[in-house]
């Protein structure tokens, strides 16, 4: 088993840092969408003075930013776990 693990550790040294960068990107995207969800929630009852725009936006639903944020955070957690597991496997 050590004969397989050792070349894996030397050949894949770049995977944990890349995995952490991807995790950081997912967390950043999640925070962006969470901010948008909170901001949209704060502005939910803002009246629109232009009647043409108000009529055009009558039945429009906002994007589900909270769902996007949750999915990005779940992806970040999964990526962090996978990165740590791979790092532990290559250290053996």
C-alpha positions in Angstrom: 0.0 0.0 0.0 2.9 2.4 0.7 4.1 1.9 -2.8 0.9 3.4 -4.1 0.5 6.2 -1.6 4.0 7.6 -1.9 3.9 8.4 -5.6 0.3 9.8 -5.1 1.6 12.2 -2.4 4.5 13.4 -4.6 2.4 13.6 -7.8 -0.6 15.4 -6.3 1.0 17.9 -4.0 -0.9 20.7 -5.7 -4.4 19.3 -5.0 -4.9 20.6 -1.4 -3.9 24.2 -2.1 -6.1 24.2 -5.2 -8.9 22.6 -3.2 -8.6 25.4 -0.6 -8.7 28.1 -3.2 -11.8 26.5 -4.7 -13.3 26.4 -1.2 -12.5 30.0 -0.7 -14.1 30.9 -4.0 -17.3 29.0 -3.0 -17.5 30.7 0.3 -17.0 34.1 -1.4 -19.8 33.3 -3.9 -22.0 32.2 -1.0 -21.4 35.4 0.9 -22.2 37.4 -2.2 -25.5 35.7 -2.7 -26.3 35.9 1.0 -25.7 39.6 0.9 -27.9 39.9 -2.2 -30.7 37.9 -0.4 -30.6 40.2 2.7 -30.5 43.3 0.6 -33.4 42.2 -1.6 -35.4 41.3 1.6 -34.7 44.8 3.0 -36.0 46.4 -0.2 -39.0 44.2 -0.7 -41.7 46.8 0.0 -40.1 49.8 -1.8 -42.7 51.5 -3.9 -42.1 52.2 -7.5 -43.1 55.6 -8.7 -43.1 55.0 -12.4 -46.4 53.2 -13.3 -45.0 51.7 -16.5 -42.2 49.9 -14.6 -44.6 49.0 -11.8 -46.9 47.3 -14.2 -44.0 45.5 -15.9 -42.7 44.2 -12.6 -46.2 43.2 -11.3 -45.8 39.4 -11.4 -42.0 39.1 -11.3 -40.5 37.0 -8.6 -36.9 37.7 -7.4 -34.2 35.1 -7.9 -33.8 32.7 -4.9 -30.5 34.2 -3.7 -30.9 32.5 -0.3 -31.0 29.1 -2.0 -28.0 30.0 -4.0 -26.1 31.0 -0.9 -27.0 27.7 0.9 -25.9 25.7 -2.1 -22.6 27.5 -2.4 -21.9 27.0 1.4 -22.8 23.3 1.1 -20.4 23.0 -1.9 -17.7 24.8 0.2 -18.2 22.4 3.1 -18.0 19.3 0.7 -14.9 20.7 -1.0 -13.2 21.4 2.3 -13.9 17.9 3.6 -12.7 16.3 0.3 -9.5 18.4 0.4 -8.8 17.4 4.0 -9.5 13.7 3.3 -7.2 13.7 0.3 -4.5 15.5 2.3 -4.8 12.9 5.1 -4.6 10.1 2.5 -1.5 11.4 0.9 0.2 11.9 4.3 0.0 8.2 5.3 
